[in-house]
Amino acid sequence: MILYIQSIDYNLWLSIENGPHKPTKNENDITICKPRSEYTDSDKKLFSIDVKTMNNLYCILSIKVTHKGTNQVKESKIDICVYQYELFKMLSNEFTIITNSLNALGSTYINTNIVRKNLRSFLKYWKTKVIII
């Protein structure tokens, strides 16, 4: 993520490292925040960089959650796939889709369990062939 932000604009990375810019002024030897009406062009430029930085961070985080999902989302997807796996009956290529989804989510079954589940899922008129296998 560091390289990504630096590739957009190195000033964005400096904004993250140094924190957001807060325009201040000295009044009677006391440092106070400037009102917006007193912002200089330099203050506006630094503030603009801070806003771009925050926007990029929000976009990066939302993309990560959307594509990868949080741990809760991943666990829910695994639960759904396991549920489908357990209820599976042999229909077209549905079994391959379910096992591939489980593998993609990091929840794998060993081959012997997959073969046994496959054999159990055949319809009744295949029973003799299943017993032979």
C-alpha positions in Angstrom: 0.0 0.0 0.0 2.9 2.3 0.7 4.2 2.0 -2.8 0.7 2.5 -4.3 0.2 5.8 -2.4 3.7 7.0 -3.2 3.1 6.2 -6.9 0.1 8.4 -6.9 1.8 11.3 -5.3 4.7 11.3 -2.8 3.1 14.2 -0.9 0.2 11.9 -0.1 2.6 9.6 1.7 4.1 12.5 3.6 0.7 13.5 4.7 0.2 10.0 6.2 3.6 10.1 7.9 3.4 13.6 9.3 -0.3 13.7 10.0 -2.9 16.2 8.6 -1.9 19.8 8.2 -3.6 22.2 10.7 -3.1 25.8 9.7 -2.2 27.8 12.8 -1.2 31.4 13.7 0.4 33.0 16.7 -1.7 35.5 18.6 -0.3 37.0 21.8 2.4 34.3 22.0 -0.3 31.6 21.8 -0.7 29.2 18.8 -4.3 28.9 17.7 -6.0 27.4 14.7 -6.6 29.8 11.8 -10.2 30.3 10.7 -10.8 29.2 7.1 -11.1 32.8 5.9 -7.4 33.3 6.8 -6.0 30.3 5.0 -3.1 31.0 2.7 -2.6 29.4 -0.7 0.0 27.2 1.0 -2.5 26.1 3.7 -5.1 25.3 1.0 -2.6 23.2 -1.0 -1.6 21.2 2.1 -5.2 20.8 3.1 -6.0 19.6 -0.4 -3.2 17.0 -0.2 -4.6 15.7 3.2 -8.1 15.4 1.7 -6.7 13.4 -1.3 -4.8 11.2 1.1 -8.0 10.4 3.1 -9.9 9.8 -0.1 -7.3 7.3 -1.4 -7.2 5.5 1.9 -11.0 5.1 2.0 -11.0 3.8 -1.6 -8.2 1.3 -0.9 -9.9 0.0 2.2 -13.3 -0.4 0.5 -11.7 -2.2 -2.5 -10.0 -4.6 -0.1 -13.2 -5.3 1.8 -15.2 -5.7 -1.4 -12.8 -8.1 -3.2 -11.4 -10.0 -0.3 -14.0 -9.5 2.4 -13.6 -9.3 6.1 -13.0 -12.4 8.2 -16.7 -12.5 9.1 -17.6 -12.4 5.4 -15.1 -15.1 4.6 -16.4 -17.3 7.4 -20.0 -16.9 6.2 -19.0 -17.8 2.6 -17.2 -20.9 3.9 -20.3 -21.9 6.0 -22.5 -21.5 3.0 -20.2 -23.6 0.8 -19.9 -26.3 3.5 -23.7 -26.3 3.9 -24.1 -26.8 0.1 -21.3 -29.5 0.2 -23.2 -31.4 2.9 -26.6 -31.2 1.2 -25.1 -32.0 -2.2 -26.8 -34.5 -4.6 -25.2 -35.2 -8.0 -26.4 -32.6 -10.4 -24.3 -31.5 -13.5 -21.1 -29.7 -12.4 -22.5 -28.3 -9.1 -20.1 -30.4 -7.0 -17.0 -29.0 -8.8 -18.3 -25.4 -8.3 -18.8 -26.0 -4.5 -15.4 -27.6 -4.0 -13.6 -25.0 -6.0 -15.3 -22.2 -4.0 -14.2 -23.9 -0.8 -10.6 -24.2 -2.1 -10.6 -20.5 -3.1 -11.7 -19.5 0.4 -9.0 -21.6 2.0 -11.2 -24.4 3.3 -10.1 -27.6 1.6 -11.2 -31.2 1.8 -8.9 -34.1 1.3 -9.5 -36.2 -1.8 -10.8 -39.3 0.1 -13.5 -37.2 1.7 -14.4 -35.7 -1.7 -14.6 -39.1 -3.3 -16.8 -40.5 -0.5 -19.1 -37.5 -0.7 -19.3 -38.0 -4.4 -20.2 -41.7 -4.1 -22.8 -40.9 -1.4 -24.4 -38.3 -3.6 -25.2 -40.6 -6.6 -28.9 -41.4 -7.1 -30.3 -44.7 -5.9 -30.2 -46.5 -9.3 -26.3 -46.0 -9.2 -26.1 -47.8 -5.9 -24.7 -51.1 -7.3 -21.9 -49.3 -9.2 -21.1 -47.2 -6.1 -20.7 -50.4 -4.0 -18.5 -51.9 -6.7 -16.3 -48.8 -6.7 
